[in-house]
Amino acid sequence: MTIQIYELCGADQKHLFSPHCWKVRMAVAHKGLQWETIPVPFTEVAATEGGDSRRVPVIRDGDNVVEESFEIAKYLEANYADKPSLFGGAAGEALSLQIVNWSVVTLHPEVAKLCLMDIYKALAPADQEFFRTTREKMFGCTLEEFSAKHPKNADGLTKALTPLEMTLKTQSFIGGATPLFADYAVFGALQWLNTTSSTDYLSGDTAVLRWFNTLLDMYDGMGRKGKLAA
Amino acid sequence: MTIQIYELCGADQKHLFSPHCWKVRMAVAHKGLQWETIPVPFTEVAATEGGDSRRVPVIRDGDNVVEESFEIAKYLEANYADKPSLFGGAAGEALSLQIVNWSVVTLHPEVAKLCLMDIYKALAPADQEFFRTTREKMFGCTLEEFSAKHPKNADGLTKALTPLEMTLKTQSFIGGATPLFADYAVFGALQWLNTTSSTDYLSGDTAVLRWFNTLLDMYDGMGRKGKLAA
């Protein structure tokens, strides 16, 4: 059976950039399951799977519909227990939540500072309007003001990645010798930037960049696709 | 057999404040092992257990001497495998390292900003001299300049704790239903502040404070001792 993953898309339906959707796609691939992407633009997200206030990612797996990336990861772990684990046990699941929260709180704002306008420009007109209205309310200023406020260099992101750089100097993945969901959670944040910006903000001889490239190459180089066409 | 834990102390040998030493003491207590503290002032740390450049914590367990808190946790896990786990498996150990690194990189500087002068004042004269020389070299300014630069309020620390607050709204401990080494690692950072400062920087109705108080009460309220006498 093929799992359907509803994923946020830009004006180009092949431009898949949502960090949370990338987490789920990597998790489904990790489990070795068949899947297909159903691209959803911003203005159609709420109505996904007959909902009225949904947020992507949403997956349909047969009769089951599951929303929110960590919930989906837990669903996959429970329902495909014979496939490679995403958490490595109950303790690993609990510890993963802290790493997921660190990524969302610390890395996501740094990525948003760098590529908010790039996301906006890559959307279809109706989605641009939706994005502008919701984000300007969230930030309390215009998209242009938000973008102008933040210099377009990697300093903030690099600083936020310091704990990860330390970890990846000791072990290949956050999960140890092989990746776990915690890796995909952090990968999602950086893939959000990678699929949207034409600037390579990750550069230099860093453990983070080596790790990120390894993850991009996994699962038939799945992460190399979905990038905004230059 | 009693494990000896060499722990950093102030002018008062009962004032035990090192975050890394607290991690180890909590880990030893978690394993239900007998231990005793050997207090070591800054100027005697390097020579611990016949060394010349040691850093505490160091433990002696029979013929084994182990240094550095994460290495000690791994030693305890491997050598007392029948006792409650500190990691919950190999994945948990790997994931814990990222949380340890997050704590050191993100929380430790915020704690240092708040209580550097308190630590200094609590040391014996020879240790004060050592502390001043090493820290002023590290910070590139005098202790007094460093302290004056940073306002004595909880804003920076509270912000740094945001991912943890999110996690502890969902589950009782970083480790899930019960604490793991990752909990003790973060506890150590906050206990460094708690044992040294007379100001309660953790306050209000927060999940972090409830969690911290729970950990302070564990193991016969061990964390309630070691605080600088008011």
Boltz contact constraints between the chains, C-beta under 6 A:
constraints:
  - contact:
      token1: [A, 88]
      token2: [B, 89]
      max_distance: 6.0
  - contact:
      token1: [A, 88]
      token2: [B, 91]
      max_distance: 6.0
  - contact:
      token1: [A, 89]
      token2: [B, 88]
      max_distance: 6.0
  - contact:
      token1: [A, 89]
      token2: [B, 89]
      max_distance: 6.0
  - contact:
      token1: [A, 90]
      token2: [B, 176]
      max_distance: 6.0
  - contact:
      token1: [A, 91]
      token2: [B, 88]
      max_distance: 6.0
  - contact:
      token1: [A, 91]
      token2: [B, 92]
      max_distance: 6.0
  - contact:
      token1: [A, 91]
      token2: [B, 175]
      max_distance: 6.0
  - contact:
      token1: [A, 91]
      token2: [B, 180]
      max_distance: 6.0
  - contact:
      token1: [A, 92]
      token2: [B, 91]
      max_distance: 6.0
  - contact:
      token1: [A, 92]
      token2: [B, 92]
      max_distance: 6.0
  - contact:
      token1: [A, 92]
      token2: [B, 95]
      max_distance: 6.0
  - contact:
      token1: [A, 94]
      token2: [B, 171]
      max_distance: 6.0
  - contact:
      token1: [A, 94]
      token2: [B, 175]
      max_distance: 6.0
  - contact:
      token1: [A, 94]
      token2: [B, 176]
      max_distance: 6.0
  - contact:
      token1: [A, 95]
      token2: [B, 92]
      max_distance: 6.0
  - contact:
      token1: [A, 95]
      token2: [B, 95]
      max_distance: 6.0
  - contact:
      token1: [A, 95]
      token2: [B, 182]
      max_distance: 6.0
  - contact:
      token1: [A, 97]
      token2: [B, 167]
      max_distance: 6.0
  - contact:
      token1: [A, 98]
      token2: [B, 99]
      max_distance: 6.0
  - contact:
      token1: [A, 98]
      token2: [B, 167]
      max_distance: 6.0
  - contact:
      token1: [A, 98]
      token2: [B, 174]
      max_distance: 6.0
  - contact:
      token1: [A, 99]
      token2: [B, 98]
      max_distance: 6.0
  - contact:
      token1: [A, 101]
      token2: [B, 163]
      max_distance: 6.0
  - contact:
      token1: [A, 101]
      token2: [B, 166]
      max_distance: 6.0
  - contact:
      token1: [A, 101]
      token2: [B, 167]
      max_distance: 6.0
  - contact:
      token1: [A, 102]
      token2: [B, 102]
      max_distance: 6.0
  - contact:
      token1: [A, 102]
      token2: [B, 163]
      max_distance: 6.0
  - contact:
      token1: [A, 105]
      token2: [B, 162]
      max_distance: 6.0
  - contact:
      token1: [A, 105]
      token2: [B, 163]
      max_distance: 6.0
  - contact:
      token1: [A, 162]
      token2: [B, 105]
      max_distance: 6.0
  - contact:
      token1: [A, 163]
      token2: [B, 101]
      max_distance: 6.0
  - contact:
      token1: [A, 163]
      token2: [B, 102]
      max_distance: 6.0
  - contact:
      token1: [A, 163]
      token2: [B, 105]
      max_distance: 6.0
  - contact:
      token1: [A, 166]
      token2: [B, 101]
      max_distance: 6.0
  - contact:
      token1: [A, 167]
      token2: [B, 97]
      max_distance: 6.0
  - contact:
      token1: [A, 167]
      token2: [B, 98]
      max_distance: 6.0
  - contact:
      token1: [A, 167]
      token2: [B, 101]
      max_distance: 6.0
  - contact:
      token1: [A, 171]
      token2: [B, 94]
      max_distance: 6.0
  - contact:
      token1: [A, 174]
      token2: [B, 98]
      max_distance: 6.0
  - contact:
      token1: [A, 175]
      token2: [B, 91]
      max_distance: 6.0
  - contact:
      token1: [A, 175]
      token2: [B, 94]
      max_distance: 6.0
  - contact:
      token1: [A, 176]
      token2: [B, 94]
      max_distance: 6.0
  - contact:
      token1: [A, 180]
      token2: [B, 91]
      max_distance: 6.0
  - contact:
      token1: [A, 182]
      token2: [B, 95]
      max_distance: 6.0
